[in-house]
């Protein structure tokens, strides 16, 4: 008896590669959707999936317990939003030491990146924004 598709149960063709577990592209998509759902439900929520926890822990050199605690905050450490701005939260970390600082939404993460994580540039930008620009000759009265 031949091998069967893990998604639909159909027999895999004899020409299927030895590592193939699905019979078609549609079954591959269904298999991955099912795996993603089960991982998410096992920990509770999209941002707490076991694969995301493992990935964050390994990438940033922290324990899985620390990764769970970090991802559970589910709030941007700069603006306080509870919406990540895209599919997932961004783990902010120091690029010189690798130390994890917290979670950021996409806009705040991009903003820090554009200012090259430089506090002096960020302070100068804040001062510029707070400055009264009405006296500039190019500002319409």
N, C-alpha and C positions, 0 to 999 in steps of 0.2 A: 504494500500500500504506500502511496506517495505522501508527501507532506501537504498540509492544508493551510489555507490562509487564516491568519490569526484574527482577521477582522470579520470575514463573511463565512469562513468554513469551506470554501470551494477548494478543490484540489489545485495545487500549484503546478504549472506546466513543467514538464521534464527539463525544459531548457532554462528554468529559473536558476539563478545563481545560488550557490550553497548557503549564503547568508540571508537570502530573501525570505521574508516572513509574510508578505502580502502579495495578492495576485494582480493588483492594479494601482494606479495613482490614487483613485478614489478611496480604496481600502487603506492605503498608506496615510492619507489625510485623516480618515476616520480613526485609525489606530492612534495617531498622534494626538488627536483631539481627546480621545478617551483617556490616554495616559496623562495628559495635562489636567483634565478634570479630576481624575482620581488623586493625583499629587496635590492639587489645590484643596480638595476636600479633606485630605488626611491631616493637613495642618490648619486649614481654615482660611481661605481667601487667596486671591491671586498673588499678593505680595508676600505671603507666608508659605508658599509651596515648598516642599522639601527640596526640590532641585534648586530653587532660588536661594534657600538658606545655605545649602551646601556650596553653591557657586560663590556667594558672598563670603562665606567663611574661608574658602580656599583662596580666593582672589586677594583678599585683604589680610590674610593671616590672623584671623580671629577665631574664637571657638564657635561652634554651632549655636550654643546657648546665647552668646553675644550677638550673633547674626539674627537670631529669632527676636531678641530684645530690640535690636536696632530696627528691623523691619516692622516690628509691632508698633513703633511710634507713629508710623504712617502720617507724618506731618513735616512740611518743609521747615527747616531750622532757621531760615531767613525770613520768609514772608508769612509763615504760619498756615498756609493753605493745606487742605486735606486732599486735594486733587493733584496727582503727580504731573499733569500737563501732557503726558503721553502714556504709553502703555505701562510704565513702571517708574519707581522712584530711582533717583540717582544717588549712589553712595559717594558722598564727598570725602575726600582724603587729601592729606598733605602729599604733594608730589615729591618732596625731598625725603621725608621720613617714612611715608606710607601709612601714617597713623590715620585712622578713620575719625572724621569729625562729626558726621551725622548724615541724615537724609536731606535731599534737596529736590524740589520740583524742577522740571526741565528748564523753565525760563531763568530761575535763579542759578542753576548749574551752568547754563550757557553764559549768563552774565559774569559769573566768577571767572569762567574760562576766557572770556573776551578781555577781562582786566588782568589776565595771567596770574590770578590768585595773589595780586599785589595790593596789600592794604593801603599803601600810599596812593596808588592810582584810584582806588575806590573812594578814599577820603577826598581826593581832589575832584573826582566826579560829583560827589555829594555836595561839596562846596560850590561847584559850578552850577548845579541844579538849583541850589538855594539862593544863589546870587540874584540881585535885582538887575535884570537886563533891559529895563525900560529906557535907560539913558543912552543906549547904543544908537548911533546915527542911522542904522539900517532898520530899526524897529519903528513901524508906523505908529503915529500918535493917535 
